[in-house]
Amino acid sequence: MKYAIVTGGTRGIGKEICRKLLMQGFSVISVYDNDDVSAQLTRQEFETEFRSLFYLIKCDLSNTDNILFLLSEVKLITESVDVLILNAGKTIRKGLVDMTIEEWESVMAVNITTPLFLIQRFLPLMLRGSNIIFTGSSMAVFPHSVSLSYGISKSAVHAMVKNLVKFLVPFEIRINCVAPGFVDTEWQKDKSPEVRESIMKKISLKHFAKPEEVASVYLFIIDNQYLNGEIITIDGGYSYQ
């Protein structure tokens, strides 16, 4: 049995990643933070179709002390991991003037620090030929006009993927990153119609991505054995105009 771990795996892109992995025959361990309602709804949905293949672990990844807790919980389920997808992310919509140190550090913890040390701790469980995939962002490429910490942290994610390639060579593990543009998830639902329209004018395809369209890229990376150290952008042709 192949096992995959997906952080942030009960909503949006993460949920669709889990669905596609389950459809490919993986046992999937979905890690979530605090939204118990979404987690249980996702469990009910997946257990109906993929009985005994879907697991949930509640873990606050903003606290690095929980890394060892997550490792111990995973070990209760499996002794080996084939795919580690680091999808959980955090944003605080503040810029330079009004952001606090605590807010900055909380974003960096979820987006950079915890994922790095999750990799460190999970390496003994990861099989030769396995995959690590990050969720980056096109906002790591185009300056983020709202959240300074998010844009910088996702730029660091892209750089981390590039740098970790060399360190993972002895383990024969591939590492890549998917960088979505604007996706119709909970993160985008609170935008006003005017803001959404302004964004869509910059996208050549004139609409936000569906979560399942983005999730399919993760499966492509897993299947293609020659992809390594890549940042694959899927943004519908953002900045077309």
Secondary structure, DSSP 4 states (H G I P E B T S, - for coil): --EEEEET-SSHHHHHHHHHHHHTT-EEEEEESS-HHHHHHHHHHHHHHSTT-EEEEE--TTSGGGHHHHHHHHHTT-S-EEEEEE---------TTT--HHHHHHHHIIIIIHHHHHHHHHGGGEEEEEEEEEE--GGGTSPPSS-HHHHHHHHHHHHHHHHHHHHHGGGT-EEEEEEE-SBSSHHHHTS-HHHHHHHHTTBTT-SPBPHHHHHHHHHHHHH-TT--S-EEEESSSBT--
